[in-house]
Amino acid sequence: MSSVEIAKLTVKRHDNVMRDIRSMLLELHGKGGVLSFEDTHLNPQNGQSYPIFRLPKRECLILVSGYSVTLRARIIDRWQQLEAHVAAQAANPHAIPAFNEAEILRRIGGVVKAVTGRQIADLREGMEAALETIGRLAQELRAAKSAAAPTFDLAGTVTSRDVLDMAGIRPETRVRGTGLIITRHLKTYCLERGLAAFRTPTEIDVYRRWRFPREAAADWVTREQGGEIIRNHIATSLKRKGAKGQGLLHLVPTEKH
């Protein structure tokens, strides 16, 4: 559930809800854990995007535990509606509205054209929202063709960790922040080519790591100097940290990109 919806249900200012969420996430997951819950909301009225939080059920219920009974009830009722909707879809996977393939492709092209036509600052601001829109439209198109519930292609996509393996970076030589560098470059790479990238569903990965097409990631590593970008970042980080190697980091399953 997004912080925007939480604010509407609880009749609170969105900036106050964002403050409460950030404080809760810092206490639960630490500073590094906050990033995995961040998202971007695109205002359909003015086309501007702004930061939001997107919470799974556990964190959402922890947040509202400090609210009044009436406000807690609204959030719980909304979660029950969402879960009932998911259960209904699972019970009847063929109940998917008809989609016009040409229209969906037109909408995908429109998103790419609109976003890539902006200045660089605006492009970065709206990048995540555009990527998620492209990914959602691509999933709708696949669902319409197969007349089955939308699925997420995990086998055909990779995370920043997989890209490190592609680049031949050994775990003991990896440094903090490399995953963020990879994610930022691959978002731009996919957006410029109209490729669908998406965040892993919460029920699969609570940190909702970004996933990119495997072939596109491989091309970026080998043909677009992605491997060199990664190695330069590692070398710069180690040089900054000093010869003692205090910048070395063994990646563990809790890293979030």
N, C-alpha and C positions, 0 to 999 in steps of 0.2 A: 504494500500500500504506500502511495506517495505522500510526502509531507503536505502537498497541496490538498489532497483529499482529506487527510487528517485535520487540516486547518478548517476545511469547510464543515466537516462533521462536528467538530468541537466548537465552531464559531469563534475561533481564535485567529489572531493575526499570523500570517505565514512566517514572518520573521521571528516571532516568538516561538512558534512550533519548531522552526529550524534551530533556534538556540537551545531549546529543551532536548531535541534529538542529539545535537552535537555533544552536549554535556553528558547525556546518557551513554553515547557510544564511546566517548573518551574513557568513561569509568568502566565500561564492559570490555572494550577491545583495545584500548590504548590509542595513541595518536595515529599509528599506522593503520589501525582497523577502521578508522573513520572513512578513509578514501574508498573502501570497497562498497560503501552504501551511498556514495554520491552519485548523482545523476543530473540530467539537464531536462528542463521542461520548455517546450516550444509553444509560445502563446499563439494560438491560431488567428487571433484578431489583428495583431500587429507584426507577427513574424519574428518577434524577438525571443531570445532564449535566456533563461536564468537558472541558477543552480537550485536543486532540490535534493532531498534525501528519499530513498526508496527502501522501505523496511519490510523484512519478512514478518511472519505472524509473531514469532517469539519477541523480537525487539519492539514491535508495535504494542503488544500487550504490556510489556514492561514499562514502556513510555506512559501509557494512559493509566497505569496503576496509581499514579499520584493525582489523577484528575477526579472530578466528582463522579458519583454513581451514575448520574444521567449521561455524562459524556462518555464514561466507560461503556455504558450500555449501547450507545450509538456505534462505537467502534466495533464492539463484539458482534452486534447485529449485522454490520457491514461485512465482517469476516465470514459470518455464516452464509450470507448471500453469495459471496465470492466462492466459497467452498461448495455450496449447492450447485452453482453454475458449472464449476469444473466437473463435479460428479455427474451432472446431467449430460455434459458433452462426452464424458467417458462412456456413459451408458448408451449413448446414441451417436456414434462417431460419424454417421452419414448425415446428420442434421447440420449441414454447413450451407450457408447462403450461397447462391450462385454468384460467380465472379466473372466479369468480362476480362479476358486475358489482355486484349488490346488496351483497355482502360487502365489496368494495373500497370502494364508496361509504360503507358503514357505518364502515369503518376510517378513512377520511379524516375523516369527521365526528367520530369519536372522538378523533382526534389534535387537531383544532381545539378541541373542547370541553374536553379535558383541559388543553391548554396555556393557552387563554384564561381558564380558571377560576383560574389562579394569581395571586399578587400580582405587581406589576410587576417586582420584582427577579427572581423566578423565571421570569417570562415572557421577559425578555431573556436569561436564562441558557440557556433551552431553545429559543430561537427558531430558531436555525440548524438544529438537529436536526429540529425539527418541520417546517420548510419543506422540507428535503431529503426527509423521509418523505412529505409530501404530493406533492412532485414525482415521487418514485419510484412511488407508488401510481397517480398519474395516468398515468404512462408505461406501467405494467402494464395499466391499463384500456384504453388506446389499442392496446396490442399485442394484447390478447385480442380486441378487436373486429376488428382487421384481419388477425389470424393472421400477422403479420409481425414481424420483429425490431424492438425499440423504437427510435424515432428521437427526435432532439432538435429541437424547433421553434426554429431560430435566426432564421428570417425573422419569426416572430410575437412575438419577444421582443427586449428591449433591455437594454443595460448602462447604467451611470451616465453614461457619455460620451454615449450617444444621448439620454439625458434632458436633459443640458445643451444639446444642439442643440434639443430640443423647447422648452426654456424660452427659447431665443433668446440664450443666453450665448455671446458671441464667444470664440474660443480665446485671444485676447490679453488678455481680461479675467478669465480663470479663475484661481482660486487653489488652492493646495495644500490638500487635505483636503475639498474640495467633494464629490468622489466618495464618500467615506466617509459624509458627511452624507446624501446621496441614498440610498445603499445601506441605511443604518440605517432611514430613514423608510419606504422601499418594502418592506423586510422586514416591518415592523409593519403596513403597509397591506395587504399580501397575506395575511398571517397572519390578520388580523381578518376578512377576507372569504373565507377558505378557498381562496385562489387559489394555484396551483402556481408556485413560483419555484425555480430550480435553478442550480447552479454549472456553468459551461461545462465539458464533458468535457476532460480533460487532453490528449487527442490533438488537440483543436481549439485549445485555449488553455492553455498551460502554467501560467498564473497563475490559472486556474479562476475567472474573474470571474463574479459573480452576474448572472443574467439574469431579467428580470421580464416579464410579459405586456405587450405594446405598448399595448393599450387601457387597461389598468390604470395604466400609467405616465403616459399622456396625461391620464387623469382626475385623477390625483394632481397633476400640474403645473397643470392649468387649474381644477379644481373644489375641490381640497383645499389650496389655497394653497401647493402645492409650489414653484411659480415664485417666490413671495414668500419662502419659506424659503431657497431657493438665493441669491436676490439679497441677502437680509439677511446671510447668512453671508459672502458676498463682501465686502459693504460693511464688516462688522465686522472681517474679516481685514485689509482694506486700511487701515482706520483704525488698527488695532493696529500694523501694519507701518510706518505713517507715509506722508506725502505723496510720498515718493520712489518709491514703487511697488515696493519690493524684494520684496513678496509676490506679484507677478505671476508666473504660471507658464504656459508653453506646454506643453500636454499632449502627451506623446510616447507611442508604442506600448507602452512598458514600464510605464506606470502600471497599478496592479493594484487593482481594486475588484470 
